[in-house]
Amino acid sequence: MDDVIIAAVDGRGLVQINADGTVHEYCTDELVRKCVTDISVRIPGQIIVSIGSRVRSASGWARSLLDGDRTGSLVQIDSRGARSVAEGLGWPSGVAFDDDGSLLVSLSFTYRIERRNLSAPQAPPTVVLRNLPFYPGRIRSGREGWWVAAPFVRNRATELVLDEPGLCQDLAADVAEGEWPVPRLRQENLYREPMQLGQLRVLGILKPWAPARSYGLVFLLGRDGRVQRSLHSRVGGTRHGITGIVEVGSRLIVAARGARNLLELGEL
C-alpha cells in the first residue's frame, strides 16, 4: 500500500487517500470509529489499529488517565472485516509489526512496550520494556529497529495523585481540566498551573530544577530489545509533545504536536 495513505477520522472510521488526492471509505466498522491512536500495515489488506479507549475520544487522554481507563483494544482489519484481537488495555498508543509477524504495542497507562503474537491472541504478551519514565506513544519501523515517540513525561506529583482514586474523582468532577496535575503536550507556563514537586517560581520564572509537565523525546528501540539511542528536547525547550515519527532514508521526521512543529532531525 505504498501508493496510498490510510488515515483515521474520528467519528467516521478509516479512509483511504490515493495518490491523486481522492478519498474513499476504507473501514467504517464501529470498532474503529473512535479514538484510533495508531495504524500499522503488514501486507496489503491486513491492518492493525490501536484504540486508546472505548469510552473516550482521542482528546480524552488526561481524563482516561485519572479514571484508570482500561478499555483500550487492538483491532485487526482484513478481508473478513474488522475484529478485536485484544481488549482491556491501558490506552494502547502505538503498534508496529516485526518481520516475523509479531506485533509491538506501546501501552501508555502501564508505561511499557510489549510484543504480541497475533496468531495466538490469547497467549500472554512478552514485555520488551517496562516501567518507562514516560508514557510511550507511536512506534515506527526503521533500519535498525523501531523509533518510539514519547508524547508525555511522568512525574512524581502525577503519580501521587493517581494513587488516590478518590482525589482523581474529585479532580475530574470539580476542577477545570487545564488545572489538573497531569502531563501536557506543552508547557504553558500559566500562573494558575498546579505546583508540582519542586516546581517553584520566583518573579514568574520557573526554576531550572523544576520537574517538567511536558517534554520532547524520541528513542530507537533495537531489535535486541535495548534502547540504542535517543533524541531529546530540553525541559525548557520548545520541541515538546512528540506524537509522530518516521524514518525516511537517512532522515528522521518528527511531529512535535506540543510545539506545533514538523522537525527534521538530520542525518541518522
QUIMOTA-V445516 format. One record per pair of residues at least 24 apart in sequence whose ideal C-beta (glycine too) atoms are under 7 Angstrom apart, sorted by the first residue. I is the first residue (numbers start at 0). J is the second residue. If there is no record, write none. Layout:
# QUIMOTA-V445516
[[I:J] [I:J]]
This chain:
# QUIMOTA-V445516
[[0:40] [0:43] [5:38] [5:40] [5:46] [7:35] [7:38] [9:33] [9:56] [9:57] [26:76] [26:81] [28:80] [28:81] [30:74] [30:81] [30:83] [31:74] [31:81] [36:91] [36:92] [37:92] [37:93] [37:94] [37:137] [39:94] [39:95] [39:96] [41:96] [41:100] [44:77] [44:78] [45:77] [46:76] [47:73] [47:75] [47:94] [47:102] [48:74] [48:76] [49:73] [49:91] [49:92] [49:93] [49:94] [49:104] [50:74] [51:90] [51:91] [51:92] [52:90] [60:90] [61:176] [61:179] [61:181] [62:171] [63:90] [64:108] [64:181] [65:167] [65:170] [65:171] [65:179] [66:171] [73:104] [75:117] [84:117] [84:120] [85:115] [85:120] [92:135] [92:136] [92:137] [93:135] [93:136] [93:137] [93:138] [93:147] [94:138] [95:138] [95:139] [95:140] [95:145] [103:127] [103:138] [103:145] [105:135] [105:136] [105:138] [105:147] [107:134] [107:135] [110:134] [110:153] [112:220] [127:224] [133:214] [133:216] [134:182] [136:242] [137:242] [137:243] [137:244] [139:244] [139:245] [139:246] [141:219] [141:246] [142:246] [143:219] [143:221] [143:227] [144:219] [144:220] [144:221] [144:222] [144:227] [145:220] [146:217] [146:219] [146:244] [146:246] [146:251] [147:217] [147:218] [147:220] [148:217] [148:241] [148:242] [148:243] [148:244] [149:216] [149:217] [149:241] [150:184] [150:240] [150:241] [150:242] [151:182] [152:182] [152:211] [152:213] [152:214] [154:195] [154:210] [155:196] [156:180] [156:195] [156:196] [157:181] [157:182] [182:212] [182:213] [183:212] [183:213] [184:213] [184:239] [184:240] [184:256] [184:257] [185:213] [185:239] [185:240] [185:257] [185:258] [186:211] [186:212] [186:213] [186:239] [213:239] [213:240] [213:257] [214:239] [215:239] [215:241] [215:255] [216:241] [217:241] [217:244] [217:253] [230:264] [238:262]]
